[in-house]
Amino acid sequence: MSELATEHGGTGPSHRALEIGVAAAMAVLALIGVYGSLAVGIGWAAEGPQAGFFPFYVSLFVLLSSAVNIFKVLIGRAEAGTFASWSQLRQVFSVLLPTTIYVLLIPYLGMYVVSAVLITFFMAWFGKYRWIFALAIGIGVPVLTFFMFELWFLVPLPKGPLEKLLGY
C-alpha cells in the first residue's frame, strides 16, 4: 500500500503510527474486557465457569497480542513508510461516514427506510447512476427484502415509524 500512496502523490499516516494506534486501541478494549470479567467473576463455580471466565482469557489474549504488536513496532520490525495517502483515506471515510450514519439511524427509522436512503445515495453519488434509476433500486431492494424476510422467512428486522404507520 505504501507504493500506492507514493504513486498517487501526497503523504499520509505512517504504518508505524497506525500499528501503534490500533494496538493501543485494542489494548484499551482488552483492559475493559478484563475489568468487566473480573467484576462478574472469572472463577469456576459449582455449575461451571462464571460469566467472566471466557471473556477474561480472551481479553488477556488480545492484551498480550497488542503488547507484542507494540513491541514489534518499537524494535523496528513493522513495515516502514506511508500507510495510505490522505486522498485515499478521504475516499475510505466518504464511504465509512454514510455507513456509520446508516447504522446509527436503524433503531430510529427502521432497516427498510434507512436502507432505501443509503442504497439510493450510494448509487447516485458514488455510482453516478441517474437519480430516477437509483431511487427505483433504492426503494425496490428494501421492499423485496421486506417480503423475503418479514413475510416469507418470518424473520423480523428493525422497523421504524413508516412500518408502524403501515401496520407492520
Backbone hydrogen bonds in HBPLUS format (Angstrom, degrees):
<---DONOR---> <-ACCEPTOR-->    atom                        ^
c    i                          cat <-CA-CA->   ^        H-A-AA   ^      H-
h    n   atom  resd res      DA  || num        DHA   H-A  angle D-A-AA Bond
n    s   type  num  typ     dist DA aas  dist angle  dist       angle   num
A0004-LEU N   A0001-MET O   3.07 MM   3  5.11 116.5  2.49  96.2 111.4     1
A0005-ALA N   A0001-MET O   3.06 MM   4  6.41 156.2  2.12 152.9 159.1     2
A0006-THR N   A0002-SER O   3.06 MM   4  6.24 153.9  2.13 143.0 149.7     3
A0007-GLU N   A0003-GLU O   2.84 MM   4  6.06 155.3  1.90 149.0 156.2     4
A0008-HIS N   A0004-LEU O   3.04 MM   4  6.21 157.4  2.10 151.0 155.4     5
A0009-GLY N   A0006-THR O   3.21 MM   3  5.15 154.0  2.28  99.6 107.2     6
A0086-TRP N   A0011-THR O   3.08 MM  75  6.43 141.8  2.23 154.0 145.4     7
A0083-PHE N   A0013-PRO O   2.78 MM  70  5.82 168.6  1.79 153.7 157.8     8
A0018-LEU N   A0014-SER O   3.14 MM   4  6.41 165.4  2.16 150.9 154.7     9
A0015-HIS N   A0081-GLY O   2.92 MM  66  6.01 159.3  1.96 161.2 161.6    10
A0019-GLU N   A0015-HIS O   2.80 MM   4  5.97 160.0  1.84 156.6 162.7    11
A0020-ILE N   A0016-ARG O   3.02 MM   4  6.23 164.7  2.05 151.9 155.6    12
A0021-GLY N   A0017-ALA O   2.87 MM   4  6.02 160.9  1.91 146.8 153.0    13
A0022-VAL N   A0018-LEU O   2.86 MM   4  5.93 171.3  1.86 154.0 155.8    14
A0023-ALA N   A0019-GLU O   3.02 MM   4  6.04 161.5  2.05 143.5 149.5    15
A0024-ALA N   A0020-ILE O   2.85 MM   4  5.95 157.3  1.90 148.6 155.2    16
A0025-ALA N   A0021-GLY O   2.94 MM   4  6.11 158.0  1.99 145.8 152.0    17
A0026-MET N   A0022-VAL O   2.91 MM   4  6.10 160.7  1.94 151.1 156.3    18
A0027-ALA N   A0023-ALA O   2.91 MM   4  6.07 147.5  2.01 142.2 151.6    19
A0028-VAL N   A0024-ALA O   2.95 MM   4  6.25 152.7  2.03 147.8 154.5    20
A0029-LEU N   A0025-ALA O   3.05 MM   4  6.38 162.2  2.08 149.2 153.6    21
A0030-ALA N   A0026-MET O   2.84 MM   4  6.06 152.6  1.92 144.1 152.5    22
A0031-LEU N   A0027-ALA O   2.84 MM   4  6.10 153.0  1.91 147.6 154.7    23
A0032-ILE N   A0028-VAL O   2.98 MM   4  6.28 152.0  2.06 148.2 155.8    24
A0033-GLY N   A0029-LEU O   2.95 MM   4  6.25 151.2  2.03 143.9 152.1    25
A0034-VAL N   A0030-ALA O   2.83 MM   4  6.16 152.5  1.91 150.0 157.5    26
A0035-TYR N   A0031-LEU O   2.92 MM   4  6.09 167.7  1.93 149.6 152.8    27
A0036-GLY N   A0032-ILE O   2.91 MM   4  6.09 165.7  1.94 149.9 154.0    28
A0037-SER N   A0033-GLY O   2.91 MM   4  5.98 153.0  1.99 142.7 150.5    29
A0038-LEU N   A0034-VAL O   2.92 MM   4  6.15 158.4  1.97 152.1 157.8    30
A0039-ALA N   A0035-TYR O   3.05 MM   4  6.28 145.4  2.17 143.0 152.6    31
A0040-VAL N   A0036-GLY O   3.26 MM   4  6.57 141.7  2.42 142.0 150.1    32
A0041-GLY N   A0037-SER O   2.90 MM   4  5.95 124.3  2.22 142.9 158.2    33
A0052-GLY N   A0041-GLY O   2.82 MM  11  5.18 132.5  2.05 164.4 168.7    34
A0050-GLN N   A0043-GLY O   2.99 MM   7  5.72 167.5  2.00 159.2 155.2    35
A0045-ALA N   A0048-GLY O   2.71 MM   3  5.11 148.6  1.81 153.0 148.7    36
A0048-GLY N   A0045-ALA O   3.08 MM   3  5.11 158.4  2.12 104.8 111.6    37
A0053-PHE N   A0050-GLN O   3.06 MM   3  5.49 167.4  2.08 119.8 123.8    38
A0056-PHE N   A0052-GLY O   2.92 MM   4  5.68 146.6  2.03 140.9 149.3    39
A0057-TYR N   A0053-PHE O   3.38 MM   4  6.72 160.6  2.42 147.8 151.1    40
A0058-VAL N   A0054-PHE O   2.99 MM   4  6.19 158.4  2.03 157.1 163.8    41
A0059-SER N   A0055-PRO O   2.87 MM   4  5.90 158.7  1.91 143.1 149.4    42
A0060-LEU N   A0056-PHE O   2.90 MM   4  6.19 151.3  1.98 145.1 153.5    43
A0061-PHE N   A0057-TYR O   3.01 MM   4  6.16 153.7  2.08 139.4 146.0    44
A0062-VAL N   A0058-VAL O   2.96 MM   4  6.29 156.8  2.01 150.8 156.8    45
A0063-LEU N   A0059-SER O   2.86 MM   4  6.05 158.0  1.91 148.7 155.2    46
A0064-LEU N   A0060-LEU O   2.87 MM   4  6.06 160.4  1.90 149.7 154.8    47
A0065-SER N   A0061-PHE O   2.91 MM   4  6.11 158.9  1.95 146.5 152.7    48
A0066-SER N   A0062-VAL O   2.90 MM   4  6.10 152.9  1.98 147.0 154.3    49
A0067-ALA N   A0063-LEU O   2.99 MM   4  6.26 156.5  2.05 147.2 153.4    50
A0068-VAL N   A0064-LEU O   2.94 MM   4  6.24 157.3  2.00 151.3 157.3    51
A0069-ASN N   A0065-SER O   2.97 MM   4  6.22 159.4  2.01 146.8 152.4    52
A0070-ILE N   A0066-SER O   2.93 MM   4  6.19 163.9  1.96 153.4 157.4    53
A0071-PHE N   A0067-ALA O   2.90 MM   4  6.05 160.8  1.94 148.5 154.4    54
A0072-LYS N   A0068-VAL O   2.89 MM   4  6.13 159.7  1.93 152.2 157.3    55
A0073-VAL N   A0069-ASN O   3.06 MM   4  6.31 154.0  2.13 147.7 154.3    56
A0074-LEU N   A0070-ILE O   2.94 MM   4  6.18 161.1  1.97 152.4 157.7    57
A0075-ILE N   A0071-PHE O   2.98 MM   4  6.22 145.8  2.10 151.1 159.4    58
A0077-ARG N   A0072-LYS O   2.81 MM   5  5.18 156.2  1.86 166.0 160.1    59
A0076-GLY N   A0073-VAL O   3.11 MM   3  5.13 152.9  2.19 100.1 108.1    60
A0089-LEU N   A0085-SER O   3.01 MM   4  6.36 155.4  2.07 150.2 157.4    61
A0090-ARG N   A0086-TRP O   2.86 MM   4  6.10 143.8  1.99 143.0 153.0    62
A0091-GLN N   A0087-SER O   3.18 MM   4  6.46 148.5  2.28 139.0 146.1    63
A0092-VAL N   A0088-GLN O   3.14 MM   4  6.50 153.4  2.21 144.1 151.0    64
A0093-PHE N   A0089-LEU O   2.94 MM   4  6.20 163.5  1.97 151.0 154.9    65
A0094-SER N   A0090-ARG O   2.84 MM   4  6.00 135.0  2.05 140.5 153.1    66
A0095-VAL N   A0092-VAL O   3.15 MM   3  5.51 149.3  2.25 105.4 114.2    67
A0096-LEU N   A0092-VAL O   2.87 MM   4  6.10 157.5  1.92 146.5 154.1    68
A0097-LEU N   A0093-PHE O   2.92 MM   4  5.62 169.3  1.94 140.3 142.8    69
A0099-THR N   A0095-VAL O   3.23 MM   4  6.29 155.3  2.30 144.6 152.0    70
A0100-THR N   A0096-LEU O   2.87 MM   4  6.03 151.2  1.96 149.4 157.1    71
A0101-ILE N   A0097-LEU O   3.00 MM   4  6.27 161.3  2.04 153.9 158.8    72
A0102-TYR N   A0098-PRO O   2.88 MM   4  6.06 153.5  1.95 142.7 150.4    73
A0103-VAL N   A0099-THR O   3.04 MM   4  6.33 159.9  2.08 148.1 151.5    74
A0104-LEU N   A0100-THR O   2.98 MM   4  6.22 159.8  2.02 150.5 156.3    75
A0105-LEU N   A0101-ILE O   2.95 MM   4  6.11 140.1  2.11 148.0 158.2    76
A0106-ILE N   A0102-TYR O   3.23 MM   4  6.39 132.4  2.47 146.4 157.1    77
A0108-TYR N   A0105-LEU O   2.98 MM   3  5.40 136.5  2.18 111.9 124.3    78
A0109-LEU N   A0105-LEU O   2.88 MM   4  5.93 167.7  1.90 172.1 176.0    79
A0110-GLY N   A0106-ILE O   2.85 MM   4  4.68 142.6  1.99 131.2 137.1    80
A0114-VAL N   A0110-GLY O   3.43 MM   4  6.38 164.9  2.45 146.6 150.2    81
A0111-MET N   A0158-PRO O   2.77 MM  47  5.37 171.2  1.78 138.6 139.6    82
A0115-SER N   A0111-MET O   2.98 MM   4  5.88 148.1  2.08 136.5 146.0    83
A0116-ALA N   A0112-TYR O   3.00 MM   4  6.16 154.5  2.06 144.4 150.8    84
A0117-VAL N   A0113-VAL O   3.09 MM   4  6.43 158.4  2.14 150.1 155.3    85
A0118-LEU N   A0114-VAL O   2.92 MM   4  6.14 165.3  1.94 151.2 155.3    86
A0119-ILE N   A0115-SER O   2.87 MM   4  5.95 173.6  1.87 155.8 157.9    87
A0120-THR N   A0116-ALA O   3.06 MM   4  6.07 164.1  2.08 143.7 148.8    88
A0121-PHE N   A0117-VAL O   2.89 MM   4  6.00 164.8  1.91 150.8 155.7    89
A0122-PHE N   A0118-LEU O   2.85 MM   4  6.00 173.3  1.85 158.6 160.3    90
A0123-MET N   A0119-ILE O   2.95 MM   4  6.05 163.7  1.98 150.5 155.3    91
A0124-ALA N   A0120-THR O   2.97 MM   4  6.07 166.7  1.99 152.4 156.4    92
A0125-TRP N   A0121-PHE O   2.77 MM   4  5.68 166.1  1.79 155.7 160.6    93
A0126-PHE N   A0122-PHE O   2.99 MM   4  5.27 136.2  2.19 124.5 137.1    94
A0127-GLY N   A0122-PHE O   3.07 MM   5  6.49 151.8  2.16 151.4 158.9    95
A0129-TYR N   A0123-MET O   3.07 MM   6  5.73 176.6  2.08 142.2 141.2    96
A0134-ALA N   A0130-ARG O   2.93 MM   4  6.19 166.1  1.95 158.2 162.8    97
A0135-LEU N   A0131-TRP O   2.79 MM   4  5.85 155.5  1.85 147.1 153.8    98
A0136-ALA N   A0132-ILE O   3.02 MM   4  6.17 152.3  2.10 138.6 145.9    99
A0137-ILE N   A0133-PHE O   3.03 MM   4  6.31 165.7  2.06 154.7 157.5   100
A0138-GLY N   A0134-ALA O   2.73 MM   4  5.75 155.7  1.79 144.2 152.8   101
A0139-ILE N   A0135-LEU O   2.94 MM   4  6.03 143.1  2.08 143.1 150.0   102
A0140-GLY N   A0136-ALA O   2.87 MM   4  5.85 155.5  1.93 140.7 149.0   103
A0141-VAL N   A0137-ILE O   2.96 MM   4  5.88 172.7  1.97 153.8 154.0   104
A0143-VAL N   A0139-ILE O   3.21 MM   4  6.34 155.5  2.27 148.0 155.3   105
A0144-LEU N   A0140-GLY O   2.92 MM   4  6.13 166.6  1.94 155.6 159.0   106
A0145-THR N   A0141-VAL O   2.84 MM   4  6.02 154.8  1.91 150.0 158.2   107
A0146-PHE N   A0142-PRO O   2.80 MM   4  5.96 149.7  1.89 142.3 150.2   108
A0147-PHE N   A0143-VAL O   3.05 MM   4  6.42 163.6  2.08 153.2 155.9   109
A0148-MET N   A0144-LEU O   2.92 MM   4  6.12 164.7  1.95 150.5 155.2   110
A0149-PHE N   A0145-THR O   2.86 MM   4  5.94 174.7  1.86 156.5 157.7   111
A0150-GLU N   A0146-PHE O   2.83 MM   4  5.35 138.7  2.00 138.3 151.0   112
A0151-LEU N   A0147-PHE O   3.23 MM   4  5.04 134.2  2.45 111.3 124.1   113
A0152-TRP N   A0147-PHE O   2.98 MM   5  6.29 148.1  2.09 159.9 170.0   114
A0153-PHE N   A0148-MET O   2.92 MM   5  6.17 151.0  2.00 153.5 162.7   115
A0155-VAL N   A0149-PHE O   2.67 MM   6  5.06 164.7  1.69 146.7 146.4   116
A0164-LYS N   A0160-GLY O   3.25 MM   4  6.53 157.7  2.30 150.4 157.0   117
A0165-LEU N   A0161-PRO O   2.84 MM   4  6.02 150.2  1.93 146.5 155.0   118
A0166-LEU N   A0162-LEU O   2.97 MM   4  6.26 144.5  2.10 145.3 155.0   119
A0168-TYR N   A0163-GLU O   2.78 MM   5  5.18 168.8  1.79 154.3 150.3   120
A0167-GLY N   A0164-LYS O   3.12 MM   3  4.96 152.7  2.20  96.0 104.3   121
